[in-house]
């Protein structure tokens, strides 16, 4: 008789675990916590002759990458385009931002690729000061979308959003 009770408890526990996992996996958009204090701005260098299309993009680009360097996922999330915020599972985004490179030292912006009036790509190198050896550079191509008067970052990381435009 005790074996049947023990077996029944095991089945019941397994059912609770499975139901809990199903409910947890079904939650897509958990709101991020409130933002923390502003971190030190990341240094932005620009290539000679480079011009930003407008001051708002320059300002938002620096703010976004400052928050990313600091690992402030809540703050950076506010800079993501609305469709990206809708597609992203908060836990993935938070983990993505927390896996930050604390050795980022500065950004050197190389050029702007104007795709349309509302879509701009910014090519830049992230300068990294590794713990061992000489410094390094990592190339990035950032997409920024102008949505009624405001520039938003378009996260394109296949592990978080597909390509950022809804394509996997």
N, C-alpha and C positions, 0 to 999 in steps of 0.2 A: 504494500500500500504506500509506504514512504517513497518508493521509487517512482510511482505514478505522480505523487505530489511534487517531487523534485523535478521530474520530467515536465510537468505542467508549468512549474515556475520558470523553467528554462525557456519554454516556448513563449510564455507571456513576456519575459524579459526581451527575448529576441524580437517579438512583435513591437514592443515599445521602442527598441533601438531603430528598427526599420522605419516605423512611422515617424519617429523623430528625425531621422535622416531625410526622409521624403519631404517633410515639412520644412526643414532647414534648407534643402536644396531648391525648393520652390520659391523661396524669398529672393527676389531679384534686386530690388532697389531699396536697400536699407540706407537711410539718410546718414551722411557723415557727421561726426561730432562737430561742435563749434570750433572755430579757428583759434590758433594760439598766437602769441606775440610775434611781431614781424622780425624775421631774421636779417642778418647783414646781407646787403645786395651783392650778387655775384658780379664780378668785373666783366664788362663787355668791351672788347676791342673791335674796331671796325677797320676793314681794309681801306687803304687810301683811295679816295674817290667814291667810296660807297655812300649811298643815300637811302635812308628809310623812306618808304612811300608816304608815311605820315607819322607824326609824333606819338599817336596813340598806340600804333603797332610796336614801336620801339619801347615804349613804357611797359606795355603788357608783356612783351617778350622777356624783358628783364625781370619783371615781377614773377612771371611763371617759372623761369629757370632759377630764380632765387629761392622760391618755395620748394622746387624739386630738389635743389642742392641740400636744403635744410631737412628734407624728408617730410615736409608738411603736406600730407596728402589732402587734408581738408581744404587748405588754401588753394592748392594747385587744382583741385577738382572744380572749383568755381571758375577757372579759366578755360575749362574744356567746353567745346561746343555743345549746345543742348542735346543734339542727337547722340553724341558720345556719352554724355551723362546718362542718357536714357538706356543705352545699350550695355553699359558697364555694370558689372556686379561689384558693389562697393568693396567687398573683401579682397577681390583681385586687384582693384585699383590701389587700395591702401597698401597691400603687400608689394605691389609694383613700385610705389613711391618710397616705401620704407627700405627697399633694397637699393638705396641711393649710394652714389659714389661720393663719400665724404672727402675724397682726395681731388675732387674737381677744383681747379684753381681759378679758371676764367674761361670766357668764350671769345673766340675770334670769328666774327661774322664775315663771310666771304662774299656772298651775293644773294640777290633776291630773284626768284623766278616767278614772274607774274603769269599765272595760269589763266585767270579771268580777273575782272575788276574786284570780285569778292573772294578770290582764292589766291593766296600767295604762298610760295615755298621759300623758306629761309635756309640757305646752306651755311653751315658753320662748323667749326672745329671746337670741341671741348678740350681744353688743356688740362692734363692730368699730371699730378705730382705723385708718382708711385712711391711706395715705402722703400723700395729697393731699386737702385739703378737710376737712369735718367728719366726726365719727364716724357710724356707721350701725348699724342693728339688722337681724338676719336671724332670721325666725321658724322654729322647729323644733318638730316634734311627734315625740317619742321614744316608742317602745314598750318596755316592760319586762315580762318574763314571770317569774313566781314558779314555780320548779321545786324541789320538795321543800326549802323553807326558804331558798332562795337566789335573789336577783333577777338576771336576765340581760337584757342589751340585745338587742333584736330589730332588726337592721340591715334597713332597708327602702330600698334604693337599687336602682332598676331596672337600673342598669349593673353591679351586683355580684351581686344575689340575686334579681332579680324584685321582689316586694313584701315579702320576708322571711318569708312564710308559704308559699312554694312556688308561688305563682301568678305567672305571667309578665306 
